Amino acid sequence: MGIRLPSVLLSAAKQVLKMQSVSARCQSIVPKGHIPVYVGETDRKRFFVPISYLSQPSFIDLLNKAEEEFGFSHPTGGLRIPCKEEAFIDVTSKLQSS
C-alpha cells in the first residue's frame, strides 16, 4: 500500500530533488590543479587548494595534523583538516603571497 501525494506536493517534491541534484553537481566541480579540503573543528567549510601547496612545509604540517586525527580514512569522503578556519586561511594566505 503506497502513500499518494496531491499533485501540488508531488510537483514541489520533484523541484526540491532537482535543485538538490543541481547543487550537488555544482559542488563536485573542482578547478583544475586544485583539491577540495574541508576545514574546521565542528562546522566544516569547503576550500579548493592548489596542488602546489602539498609540497609546502606549513601545509604539510596541517596534513600531518589531519593524519594524526583521522588517519587515511576520511568519513566525509574528502580531506578534512581539523583546525580553525582562521588558522587555515592564515597559512594559505602566506603561501599565496610567497
Biopython code that builds the backbone (N, CA, C, O; Angstrom):
import numpy as np
from Bio.PDB.StructureBuilder import StructureBuilder

atoms = [
    (1, "MET", "N", (0.846, -1.161, 0.000)),
    (1, "MET", "CA", (0.000, 0.000, 0.000)),
    (1, "MET", "C", (0.903, 1.239, 0.000)),
    (1, "MET", "O", (1.706, 1.399, 0.919)),
    (2, "GLY", "N", (0.797, 2.109, -0.990)),
    (2, "GLY", "CA", (1.629, 3.294, -1.116)),
    (2, "GLY", "C", (0.917, 4.533, -0.613)),
    (2, "GLY", "O", (-0.298, 4.538, -0.415)),
    (3, "ILE", "N", (1.680, 5.558, -0.415)),
    (3, "ILE", "CA", (1.130, 6.839, 0.008)),
    (3, "ILE", "C", (0.952, 7.707, -1.229)),
    (3, "ILE", "O", (1.868, 7.831, -2.041)),
    (4, "ARG", "N", (-0.211, 8.302, -1.372)),
    (4, "ARG", "CA", (-0.478, 9.167, -2.523)),
    (4, "ARG", "C", (-0.392, 10.623, -2.075)),
    (4, "ARG", "O", (-1.030, 11.033, -1.105)),
    (5, "LEU", "N", (0.411, 11.389, -2.804)),
    (5, "LEU", "CA", (0.540, 12.807, -2.516)),
    (5, "LEU", "C", (-0.292, 13.601, -3.511)),
    (5, "LEU", "O", (-0.393, 13.220, -4.678)),
    (6, "PRO", "N", (-0.879, 14.683, -3.070)),
    (6, "PRO", "CA", (-1.566, 15.552, -4.029)),
    (6, "PRO", "C", (-0.565, 16.030, -5.081)),
    (6, "PRO", "O", (0.625, 16.158, -4.793)),
    (7, "SER", "N", (-1.040, 16.294, -6.293)),
    (7, "SER", "CA", (-0.141, 16.639, -7.388)),
    (7, "SER", "C", (0.695, 17.883, -7.096)),
    (7, "SER", "O", (1.822, 17.980, -7.581)),
    (8, "VAL", "N", (0.183, 18.828, -6.325)),
    (8, "VAL", "CA", (0.947, 20.034, -5.988)),
    (8, "VAL", "C", (2.155, 19.665, -5.133)),
    (8, "VAL", "O", (3.263, 20.146, -5.370)),
    (9, "LEU", "N", (1.930, 18.804, -4.133)),
    (9, "LEU", "CA", (3.037, 18.368, -3.287)),
    (9, "LEU", "C", (4.032, 17.523, -4.067)),
    (9, "LEU", "O", (5.239, 17.644, -3.859)),
    (10, "LEU", "N", (3.560, 16.695, -4.935)),
    (10, "LEU", "CA", (4.429, 15.863, -5.746)),
    (10, "LEU", "C", (5.309, 16.726, -6.637)),
    (10, "LEU", "O", (6.505, 16.470, -6.770)),
    (11, "SER", "N", (4.725, 17.739, -7.242)),
    (11, "SER", "CA", (5.468, 18.654, -8.092)),
    (11, "SER", "C", (6.521, 19.410, -7.289)),
    (11, "SER", "O", (7.655, 19.558, -7.744)),
    (12, "ALA", "N", (6.160, 19.886, -6.105)),
    (12, "ALA", "CA", (7.107, 20.602, -5.248)),
    (12, "ALA", "C", (8.250, 19.692, -4.818)),
    (12, "ALA", "O", (9.408, 20.109, -4.790)),
    (13, "ALA", "N", (7.922, 18.452, -4.486)),
    (13, "ALA", "CA", (8.952, 17.496, -4.076)),
    (13, "ALA", "C", (9.924, 17.232, -5.219)),
    (13, "ALA", "O", (11.132, 17.142, -4.995)),
    (14, "LYS", "N", (9.415, 17.109, -6.435)),
    (14, "LYS", "CA", (10.285, 16.891, -7.599)),
    (14, "LYS", "C", (11.209, 18.082, -7.811)),
    (14, "LYS", "O", (12.383, 17.900, -8.133)),
    (15, "GLN", "N", (10.693, 19.310, -7.634)),
    (15, "GLN", "CA", (11.518, 20.503, -7.802)),
    (15, "GLN", "C", (12.637, 20.545, -6.769)),
    (15, "GLN", "O", (13.775, 20.876, -7.102)),
    (16, "VAL", "N", (12.327, 20.214, -5.524)),
    (16, "VAL", "CA", (13.338, 20.208, -4.468)),
    (16, "VAL", "C", (14.426, 19.204, -4.792)),
    (16, "VAL", "O", (15.612, 19.514, -4.676)),
    (17, "LEU", "N", (14.038, 18.000, -5.198)),
    (17, "LEU", "CA", (15.023, 16.984, -5.544)),
    (17, "LEU", "C", (15.876, 17.418, -6.727)),
    (17, "LEU", "O", (17.079, 17.158, -6.752)),
    (18, "LYS", "N", (15.271, 18.072, -7.700)),
    (18, "LYS", "CA", (16.009, 18.535, -8.873)),
    (18, "LYS", "C", (17.031, 19.601, -8.467)),
    (18, "LYS", "O", (18.168, 19.574, -8.938)),
    (19, "MET", "N", (16.636, 20.546, -7.589)),
    (19, "MET", "CA", (17.556, 21.587, -7.133)),
    (19, "MET", "C", (18.707, 20.987, -6.336)),
    (19, "MET", "O", (19.846, 21.439, -6.458)),
    (20, "GLN", "N", (18.421, 19.969, -5.516)),
    (20, "GLN", "CA", (19.477, 19.319, -4.746)),
    (20, "GLN", "C", (20.459, 18.628, -5.674)),
    (20, "GLN", "O", (21.665, 18.642, -5.429)),
    (21, "SER", "N", (19.948, 18.022, -6.740)),
    (21, "SER", "CA", (20.807, 17.354, -7.707)),
    (21, "SER", "C", (21.722, 18.349, -8.403)),
    (21, "SER", "O", (22.913, 18.086, -8.566)),
    (22, "VAL", "N", (21.177, 19.488, -8.814)),
    (22, "VAL", "CA", (21.977, 20.526, -9.469)),
    (22, "VAL", "C", (23.013, 21.066, -8.497)),
    (22, "VAL", "O", (24.166, 21.274, -8.873)),
    (23, "SER", "N", (22.616, 21.294, -7.259)),
    (23, "SER", "CA", (23.533, 21.803, -6.242)),
    (23, "SER", "C", (24.678, 20.821, -6.006)),
    (23, "SER", "O", (25.832, 21.234, -5.885)),
    (24, "ALA", "N", (24.373, 19.538, -5.941)),
    (24, "ALA", "CA", (25.402, 18.519, -5.724)),
    (24, "ALA", "C", (26.381, 18.484, -6.887)),
    (24, "ALA", "O", (27.585, 18.333, -6.680)),
    (25, "ARG", "N", (25.871, 18.624, -8.121)),
    (25, "ARG", "CA", (26.758, 18.626, -9.285)),
    (25, "ARG", "C", (27.672, 19.847, -9.272)),
    (25, "ARG", "O", (28.852, 19.738, -9.605)),
    (26, "CYS", "N", (27.145, 20.997, -8.894)),
    (26, "CYS", "CA", (27.954, 22.216, -8.858)),
    (26, "CYS", "C", (29.041, 22.105, -7.794)),
    (26, "CYS", "O", (30.159, 22.579, -7.997)),
    (27, "GLN", "N", (28.724, 21.488, -6.675)),
    (27, "GLN", "CA", (29.713, 21.331, -5.614)),
    (27, "GLN", "C", (30.799, 20.350, -6.000)),
    (27, "GLN", "O", (31.907, 20.431, -5.468)),
    (28, "SER", "N", (30.525, 19.434, -6.900)),
    (28, "SER", "CA", (31.522, 18.434, -7.248)),
    (28, "SER", "C", (32.527, 18.954, -8.262)),
    (28, "SER", "O", (33.518, 18.276, -8.535)),
    (29, "ILE", "N", (32.302, 20.146, -8.835)),
    (29, "ILE", "CA", (33.235, 20.703, -9.799)),
    (29, "ILE", "C", (34.421, 21.299, -9.051)),
    (29, "ILE", "O", (34.267, 22.217, -8.245)),
    (30, "VAL", "N", (35.607, 20.764, -9.331)),
    (30, "VAL", "CA", (36.823, 21.232, -8.693)),
    (30, "VAL", "C", (37.694, 21.869, -9.776)),
    (30, "VAL", "O", (37.918, 21.261, -10.822)),
    (31, "PRO", "N", (38.188, 23.086, -9.537)),
    (31, "PRO", "CA", (39.037, 23.720, -10.539)),
    (31, "PRO", "C", (40.278, 22.872, -10.841)),
    (31, "PRO", "O", (40.831, 22.221, -9.955)),
    (32, "LYS", "N", (40.687, 22.895, -12.070)),
    (32, "LYS", "CA", (41.867, 22.126, -12.485)),
    (32, "LYS", "C", (43.084, 22.580, -11.678)),
    (32, "LYS", "O", (43.317, 23.776, -11.500)),
    (33, "GLY", "N", (43.849, 21.612, -11.197)),
    (33, "GLY", "CA", (45.047, 21.915, -10.420)),
    (33, "GLY", "C", (44.790, 22.158, -8.944)),
    (33, "GLY", "O", (45.677, 22.629, -8.232)),
    (34, "HIS", "N", (43.598, 21.846, -8.476)),
    (34, "HIS", "CA", (43.229, 22.059, -7.073)),
    (34, "HIS", "C", (42.674, 20.764, -6.473)),
    (34, "HIS", "O", (42.285, 19.843, -7.191)),
    (35, "ILE", "N", (42.649, 20.722, -5.140)),
    (35, "ILE", "CA", (41.979, 19.635, -4.427)),
    (35, "ILE", "C", (41.008, 20.262, -3.424)),
    (35, "ILE", "O", (41.294, 21.320, -2.863)),
    (36, "PRO", "N", (39.875, 19.620, -3.201)),
    (36, "PRO", "CA", (38.958, 20.150, -2.183)),
    (36, "PRO", "C", (39.377, 19.663, -0.800)),
    (36, "PRO", "O", (39.761, 18.506, -0.630)),
    (37, "VAL", "N", (39.299, 20.548, 0.177)),
    (37, "VAL", "CA", (39.544, 20.175, 1.569)),
    (37, "VAL", "C", (38.426, 20.753, 2.413)),
    (37, "VAL", "O", (37.854, 21.792, 2.084)),
    (38, "TYR", "N", (38.123, 20.074, 3.498)),
    (38, "TYR", "CA", (37.096, 20.523, 4.433)),
    (38, "TYR", "C", (37.807, 20.967, 5.702)),
    (38, "TYR", "O", (38.532, 20.186, 6.319)),
    (39, "VAL", "N", (37.601, 22.213, 6.088)),
    (39, "VAL", "CA", (38.331, 22.809, 7.198)),
    (39, "VAL", "C", (37.372, 23.175, 8.317)),
    (39, "VAL", "O", (36.288, 23.706, 8.078)),
    (40, "GLY", "N", (37.789, 22.883, 9.538)),
    (40, "GLY", "CA", (37.002, 23.262, 10.707)),
    (40, "GLY", "C", (36.988, 22.157, 11.721)),
    (40, "GLY", "O", (37.142, 20.981, 11.389)),
    (41, "GLU", "N", (36.803, 22.541, 12.955)),
    (41, "GLU", "CA", (36.773, 21.558, 14.031)),
    (41, "GLU", "C", (35.400, 20.930, 14.182)),
    (41, "GLU", "O", (35.294, 19.730, 14.435)),
    (42, "THR", "N", (34.345, 21.721, 14.030)),
    (42, "THR", "CA", (32.990, 21.165, 14.099)),
    (42, "THR", "C", (32.243, 21.444, 12.798)),
    (42, "THR", "O", (31.875, 20.515, 12.080)),
    (43, "ASP", "N", (32.020, 22.713, 12.496)),
    (43, "ASP", "CA", (31.397, 23.076, 11.221)),
    (43, "ASP", "C", (32.494, 23.125, 10.168)),
    (43, "ASP", "O", (33.468, 23.863, 10.311)),
    (44, "ARG", "N", (32.333, 22.343, 9.120)),
    (44, "ARG", "CA", (33.372, 22.273, 8.105)),
    (44, "ARG", "C", (32.988, 23.093, 6.880)),
    (44, "ARG", "O", (31.855, 23.036, 6.402)),
    (45, "LYS", "N", (33.958, 23.857, 6.385)),
    (45, "LYS", "CA", (33.763, 24.655, 5.194)),
    (45, "LYS", "C", (34.687, 24.108, 4.108)),
    (45, "LYS", "O", (35.820, 23.713, 4.384)),
    (46, "ARG", "N", (34.189, 24.091, 2.874)),
    (46, "ARG", "CA", (34.951, 23.528, 1.760)),
    (46, "ARG", "C", (35.802, 24.605, 1.107)),
    (46, "ARG", "O", (35.323, 25.696, 0.796)),
    (47, "PHE", "N", (37.090, 24.275, 0.903)),
    (47, "PHE", "CA", (38.033, 25.150, 0.219)),
    (47, "PHE", "C", (38.689, 24.363, -0.918)),
    (47, "PHE", "O", (38.787, 23.137, -0.868)),
    (48, "PHE", "N", (39.130, 25.088, -1.934)),
    (48, "PHE", "CA", (39.898, 24.481, -3.012)),
    (48, "PHE", "C", (41.342, 24.950, -2.871)),
    (48, "PHE", "O", (41.620, 26.149, -2.869)),
    (49, "VAL", "N", (42.250, 23.995, -2.754)),
    (49, "VAL", "CA", (43.656, 24.286, -2.506)),
    (49, "VAL", "C", (44.475, 23.908, -3.738)),
    (49, "VAL", "O", (44.316, 22.812, -4.276)),
    (50, "PRO", "N", (45.356, 24.813, -4.190)),
    (50, "PRO", "CA", (46.229, 24.455, -5.313)),
    (50, "PRO", "C", (47.118, 23.260, -4.959)),
    (50, "PRO", "O", (47.597, 23.150, -3.830)),
    (51, "ILE", "N", (47.327, 22.394, -5.898)),
    (51, "ILE", "CA", (48.149, 21.203, -5.660)),
    (51, "ILE", "C", (49.562, 21.583, -5.241)),
    (51, "ILE", "O", (50.211, 20.837, -4.508)),
    (52, "SER", "N", (50.043, 22.727, -5.694)),
    (52, "SER", "CA", (51.400, 23.164, -5.348)),
    (52, "SER", "C", (51.595, 23.333, -3.842)),
    (52, "SER", "O", (52.725, 23.259, -3.358)),
    (53, "TYR", "N", (50.508, 23.561, -3.090)),
    (53, "TYR", "CA", (50.614, 23.711, -1.639)),
    (53, "TYR", "C", (51.004, 22.405, -0.956)),
    (53, "TYR", "O", (51.511, 22.419, 0.166)),
    (54, "LEU", "N", (50.775, 21.295, -1.615)),
    (54, "LEU", "CA", (51.035, 19.990, -0.991)),
    (54, "LEU", "C", (52.511, 19.767, -0.673)),
    (54, "LEU", "O", (52.840, 18.905, 0.141)),
    (55, "SER", "N", (53.395, 20.522, -1.297)),
    (55, "SER", "CA", (54.825, 20.349, -1.031)),
    (55, "SER", "C", (55.376, 21.413, -0.083)),
    (55, "SER", "O", (56.573, 21.417, 0.205)),
    (56, "GLN", "N", (54.534, 22.304, 0.401)),
    (56, "GLN", "CA", (54.967, 23.384, 1.289)),
    (56, "GLN", "C", (54.965, 22.920, 2.749)),
    (56, "GLN", "O", (53.986, 22.334, 3.211)),
    (57, "PRO", "N", (56.070, 23.183, 3.483)),
    (57, "PRO", "CA", (56.168, 22.704, 4.877)),
    (57, "PRO", "C", (54.999, 23.117, 5.777)),
    (57, "PRO", "O", (54.530, 22.307, 6.578)),
    (58, "SER", "N", (54.528, 24.340, 5.664)),
    (58, "SER", "CA", (53.429, 24.769, 6.543)),
    (58, "SER", "C", (52.131, 24.020, 6.229)),
    (58, "SER", "O", (51.348, 23.732, 7.134)),
    (59, "PHE", "N", (51.902, 23.705, 4.958)),
    (59, "PHE", "CA", (50.707, 22.949, 4.600)),
    (59, "PHE", "C", (50.876, 21.477, 4.971)),
    (59, "PHE", "O", (49.914, 20.811, 5.354)),
    (60, "ILE", "N", (52.084, 20.986, 4.856)),
    (60, "ILE", "CA", (52.367, 19.598, 5.265)),
    (60, "ILE", "C", (52.074, 19.422, 6.753)),
    (60, "ILE", "O", (51.587, 18.370, 7.168)),
    (61, "ASP", "N", (52.366, 20.443, 7.558)),
    (61, "ASP", "CA", (52.040, 20.384, 8.994)),
    (61, "ASP", "C", (50.539, 20.199, 9.206)),
    (61, "ASP", "O", (50.122, 19.419, 10.062)),
    (62, "LEU", "N", (49.720, 20.923, 8.419)),
    (62, "LEU", "CA", (48.265, 20.756, 8.516)),
    (62, "LEU", "C", (47.850, 19.343, 8.115)),
    (62, "LEU", "O", (46.983, 18.741, 8.749)),
    (63, "LEU", "N", (48.475, 18.818, 7.060)),
    (63, "LEU", "CA", (48.155, 17.456, 6.608)),
    (63, "LEU", "C", (48.555, 16.421, 7.654)),
    (63, "LEU", "O", (47.840, 15.439, 7.859)),
    (64, "ASN", "N", (49.691, 16.631, 8.318)),
    (64, "ASN", "CA", (50.111, 15.706, 9.377)),
    (64, "ASN", "C", (49.132, 15.731, 10.542)),
    (64, "ASN", "O", (48.855, 14.696, 11.148)),
    (65, "LYS", "N", (48.604, 16.919, 10.856)),
    (65, "LYS", "CA", (47.601, 17.027, 11.920)),
    (65, "LYS", "C", (46.338, 16.254, 11.529)),
    (65, "LYS", "O", (45.734, 15.579, 12.363)),
    (66, "ALA", "N", (45.946, 16.358, 10.258)),
    (66, "ALA", "CA", (44.778, 15.619, 9.774)),
    (66, "ALA", "C", (45.019, 14.120, 9.852)),
    (66, "ALA", "O", (44.124, 13.363, 10.229)),
    (67, "GLU", "N", (46.235, 13.685, 9.495)),
    (67, "GLU", "CA", (46.556, 12.258, 9.546)),
    (67, "GLU", "C", (46.508, 11.735, 10.982)),
    (67, "GLU", "O", (46.001, 10.640, 11.228)),
    (68, "GLU", "N", (47.033, 12.515, 11.928)),
    (68, "GLU", "CA", (47.007, 12.102, 13.332)),
    (68, "GLU", "C", (45.581, 11.925, 13.845)),
    (68, "GLU", "O", (45.290, 10.994, 14.596)),
    (69, "GLU", "N", (44.692, 12.833, 13.428)),
    (69, "GLU", "CA", (43.322, 12.784, 13.935)),
    (69, "GLU", "C", (42.453, 11.764, 13.212)),
    (69, "GLU", "O", (41.665, 11.062, 13.846)),
    (70, "PHE", "N", (42.589, 11.677, 11.891)),
    (70, "PHE", "CA", (41.682, 10.843, 11.104)),
    (70, "PHE", "C", (42.338, 9.646, 10.437)),
    (70, "PHE", "O", (41.633, 8.776, 9.925)),
    (71, "GLY", "N", (43.652, 9.573, 10.425)),
    (71, "GLY", "CA", (44.307, 8.518, 9.649)),
    (71, "GLY", "C", (44.087, 8.791, 8.174)),
    (71, "GLY", "O", (44.032, 9.946, 7.752)),
    (72, "PHE", "N", (43.965, 7.747, 7.404)),
    (72, "PHE", "CA", (43.751, 7.931, 5.973)),
    (72, "PHE", "C", (42.318, 7.659, 5.571)),
    (72, "PHE", "O", (42.007, 7.599, 4.381)),
    (73, "SER", "N", (41.443, 7.494, 6.549)),
    (73, "SER", "CA", (40.031, 7.267, 6.274)),
    (73, "SER", "C", (39.258, 8.516, 6.681)),
    (73, "SER", "O", (39.126, 8.820, 7.867)),
    (74, "HIS", "N", (38.751, 9.233, 5.688)),
    (74, "HIS", "CA", (38.005, 10.450, 5.968)),
    (74, "HIS", "C", (36.526, 10.182, 5.741)),
    (74, "HIS", "O", (36.112, 9.929, 4.610)),
    (75, "PRO", "N", (35.721, 10.233, 6.801)),
    (75, "PRO", "CA", (34.307, 9.866, 6.702)),
    (75, "PRO", "C", (33.485, 10.748, 5.766)),
    (75, "PRO", "O", (32.447, 10.302, 5.277)),
    (76, "THR", "N", (33.911, 11.980, 5.501)),
    (76, "THR", "CA", (33.143, 12.853, 4.625)),
    (76, "THR", "C", (33.440, 12.581, 3.160)),
    (76, "THR", "O", (32.792, 13.150, 2.283)),
    (77, "GLY", "N", (34.404, 11.726, 2.886)),
    (77, "GLY", "CA", (34.753, 11.436, 1.510)),
    (77, "GLY", "C", (35.775, 12.404, 0.958)),
    (77, "GLY", "O", (36.283, 12.201, -0.145)),
    (78, "GLY", "N", (36.084, 13.439, 1.689)),
    (78, "GLY", "CA", (37.080, 14.413, 1.276)),
    (78, "GLY", "C", (38.116, 14.560, 2.361)),
    (78, "GLY", "O", (37.961, 14.024, 3.458)),
    (79, "LEU", "N", (39.160, 15.277, 2.063)),
    (79, "LEU", "CA", (40.228, 15.504, 3.018)),
    (79, "LEU", "C", (39.773, 16.522, 4.055)),
    (79, "LEU", "O", (39.410, 17.648, 3.715)),
    (80, "ARG", "N", (39.794, 16.118, 5.323)),
    (80, "ARG", "CA", (39.404, 17.012, 6.416)),
    (80, "ARG", "C", (40.645, 17.500, 7.126)),
    (80, "ARG", "O", (41.537, 16.720, 7.457)),
    (81, "ILE", "N", (40.692, 18.813, 7.358)),
    (81, "ILE", "CA", (41.795, 19.398, 8.110)),
    (81, "ILE", "C", (41.201, 19.963, 9.400)),
    (81, "ILE", "O", (40.437, 20.928, 9.364)),
    (82, "PRO", "N", (41.556, 19.352, 10.554)),
    (82, "PRO", "CA", (40.934, 19.720, 11.826)),
    (82, "PRO", "C", (41.601, 20.920, 12.494)),
    (82, "PRO", "O", (42.258, 20.775, 13.524)),
    (83, "CYS", "N", (41.432, 22.092, 11.912)),
    (83, "CYS", "CA", (41.943, 23.294, 12.553)),
    (83, "CYS", "C", (40.902, 24.389, 12.386)),
    (83, "CYS", "O", (39.932, 24.230, 11.644)),
    (84, "LYS", "N", (41.107, 25.484, 13.073)),
    (84, "LYS", "CA", (40.171, 26.598, 12.938)),
    (84, "LYS", "C", (40.307, 27.191, 11.540)),
    (84, "LYS", "O", (41.394, 27.235, 10.964)),
    (85, "GLU", "N", (39.189, 27.637, 11.019)),
    (85, "GLU", "CA", (39.158, 28.212, 9.681)),
    (85, "GLU", "C", (40.134, 29.387, 9.561)),
    (85, "GLU", "O", (40.789, 29.547, 8.531)),
    (86, "GLU", "N", (40.231, 30.200, 10.605)),
    (86, "GLU", "CA", (41.125, 31.360, 10.587)),
    (86, "GLU", "C", (42.585, 30.920, 10.450)),
    (86, "GLU", "O", (43.350, 31.545, 9.716)),
    (87, "ALA", "N", (42.977, 29.852, 11.150)),
    (87, "ALA", "CA", (44.354, 29.349, 11.065)),
    (87, "ALA", "C", (44.651, 28.830, 9.664)),
    (87, "ALA", "O", (45.738, 29.056, 9.132)),
    (88, "PHE", "N", (43.688, 28.136, 9.067)),
    (88, "PHE", "CA", (43.861, 27.627, 7.708)),
    (88, "PHE", "C", (44.024, 28.783, 6.723)),
    (88, "PHE", "O", (44.907, 28.754, 5.866)),
    (89, "ILE", "N", (43.181, 29.784, 6.846)),
    (89, "ILE", "CA", (43.260, 30.941, 5.944)),
    (89, "ILE", "C", (44.584, 31.670, 6.127)),
    (89, "ILE", "O", (45.162, 32.156, 5.155)),
    (90, "ASP", "N", (45.070, 31.753, 7.359)),
    (90, "ASP", "CA", (46.358, 32.386, 7.623)),
    (90, "ASP", "C", (47.487, 31.643, 6.910)),
    (90, "ASP", "O", (48.325, 32.264, 6.256)),
    (91, "VAL", "N", (47.509, 30.319, 7.035)),
    (91, "VAL", "CA", (48.552, 29.515, 6.384)),
    (91, "VAL", "C", (48.467, 29.639, 4.861)),
    (91, "VAL", "O", (49.479, 29.866, 4.198)),
    (92, "THR", "N", (47.279, 29.492, 4.317)),
    (92, "THR", "CA", (47.144, 29.528, 2.854)),
    (92, "THR", "C", (47.402, 30.927, 2.294)),
    (92, "THR", "O", (47.924, 31.047, 1.185)),
    (93, "SER", "N", (47.055, 31.980, 3.019)),
    (93, "SER", "CA", (47.330, 33.334, 2.515)),
    (93, "SER", "C", (48.827, 33.610, 2.491)),
    (93, "SER", "O", (49.315, 34.297, 1.593)),
    (94, "LYS", "N", (49.565, 33.079, 3.474)),
    (94, "LYS", "CA", (51.023, 33.220, 3.462)),
    (94, "LYS", "C", (51.626, 32.454, 2.285)),
    (94, "LYS", "O", (52.570, 32.926, 1.651)),
    (95, "LEU", "N", (51.086, 31.289, 2.001)),
    (95, "LEU", "CA", (51.579, 30.512, 0.855)),
    (95, "LEU", "C", (51.264, 31.223, -0.461)),
    (95, "LEU", "O", (52.059, 31.189, -1.400)),
    (96, "GLN", "N", (50.120, 31.856, -0.518)),
    (96, "GLN", "CA", (49.695, 32.537, -1.742)),
    (96, "GLN", "C", (50.579, 33.750, -2.018)),
    (96, "GLN", "O", (50.869, 34.060, -3.173)),
    (97, "SER", "N", (51.000, 34.428, -0.968)),
    (97, "SER", "CA", (51.798, 35.639, -1.161)),
    (97, "SER", "C", (53.262, 35.345, -1.457)),
    (97, "SER", "O", (53.988, 36.226, -1.918)),
    (98, "SER", "N", (53.706, 34.114, -1.197)),
    (98, "SER", "CA", (55.121, 33.795, -1.458)),
    (98, "SER", "C", (55.342, 33.175, -2.805)),
    (98, "SER", "O", (56.477, 32.856, -3.159)),
]
sb = StructureBuilder()
sb.init_structure("model")
sb.init_model(0)
sb.init_chain("A")
sb.init_seg("    ")
for serial, (resi, resn, name, xyz) in enumerate(atoms, 1):
    if name == "N":
        sb.init_residue(resn, " ", resi, " ")
    sb.init_atom(name, np.array(xyz, "f"), 0.0, 1.0, " ", f" {name:<3s}", serial, name[0])
structure = sb.get_structure()
